[in-house]
């Protein structure tokens, strides 16, 4: 009788492999959902940053440009 009850309990209770697989599936699903949420938040932050960001372009000034501007400014002031 005791063996029958023990065997019945063993057959009816899920084994460790099934439990581990279920935990892995649920964990993978949760991680995927978190990653999608983070991705959406990052996209929103990037969009907001791009909307408020002021576009600044680097200006390269060489010695010739400086000399040219200085001589034009001198001519204007002399006139």
C-alpha positions as CSV (number, residue, x, y, z in Angstrom):
1,X,0.0,0.0,0.0
2,X,2.8,2.5,0.9
3,X,4.6,1.7,-2.3
4,X,1.5,2.4,-4.3
5,X,1.0,5.8,-2.6
6,X,4.6,6.7,-3.1
7,X,4.5,5.6,-6.8
8,X,1.3,7.6,-7.3
9,X,2.8,10.7,-5.8
10,X,6.0,10.3,-7.9
11,X,3.9,10.0,-11.1
12,X,1.6,12.9,-10.3
13,X,4.2,15.3,-9.1
14,X,6.2,17.1,-11.8
15,X,9.8,16.1,-12.1
16,X,12.7,18.5,-11.8
17,X,13.3,18.6,-15.5
18,X,9.8,19.9,-16.2
19,X,10.1,22.5,-13.5
20,X,13.5,23.6,-14.6
21,X,12.3,24.0,-18.2
22,X,9.3,26.0,-17.1
23,X,11.5,28.3,-15.0
24,X,13.8,28.7,-18.0
25,X,10.9,29.6,-20.3
26,X,9.4,32.1,-17.8
27,X,12.8,33.7,-17.2
28,X,13.5,34.0,-20.9
29,X,10.1,35.6,-21.4
30,X,10.6,38.0,-18.6
31,X,14.1,39.0,-19.8
32,X,12.7,39.5,-23.3
33,X,9.9,41.7,-22.1
34,X,12.4,43.8,-20.0
35,X,14.7,44.2,-23.0
36,X,11.9,45.3,-25.2
37,X,10.8,47.9,-22.6
38,X,14.4,49.2,-22.2
39,X,14.8,49.4,-25.9
40,X,11.5,51.5,-26.2
41,X,12.7,53.8,-23.3
42,X,16.1,54.3,-24.9
43,X,14.4,55.2,-28.3
44,X,12.2,57.7,-26.6
45,X,15.2,59.3,-24.8
46,X,17.1,59.5,-28.0
47,X,14.2,61.1,-29.8
48,X,13.7,63.6,-27.0
49,X,17.4,64.4,-27.0
50,X,17.5,64.9,-30.8
51,X,14.5,67.3,-30.6
52,X,16.1,69.5,-27.9
53,X,19.7,69.2,-29.1
54,X,21.2,72.3,-30.8
55,X,23.1,71.5,-33.9
56,X,26.6,72.8,-33.8
57,X,29.1,72.3,-36.6
58,X,32.8,72.6,-36.1
59,X,34.4,75.5,-37.8
60,X,37.9,75.1,-39.1
61,X,39.8,78.3,-39.4
62,X,43.3,78.3,-40.8
63,X,45.9,81.1,-40.7
64,X,45.1,82.3,-44.2
65,X,41.4,82.8,-43.3
66,X,42.4,84.7,-40.2
67,X,44.8,86.9,-42.1
68,X,42.2,87.6,-44.8
69,X,39.6,88.5,-42.2
70,X,42.1,90.7,-40.3
71,X,43.1,92.6,-43.5
72,X,39.4,93.1,-44.5
73,X,38.6,94.4,-41.0
74,X,41.5,96.8,-41.2
75,X,40.4,98.1,-44.6
76,X,36.9,98.6,-43.4
77,X,38.0,100.5,-40.3
78,X,40.4,102.7,-42.5
79,X,37.5,103.6,-44.8
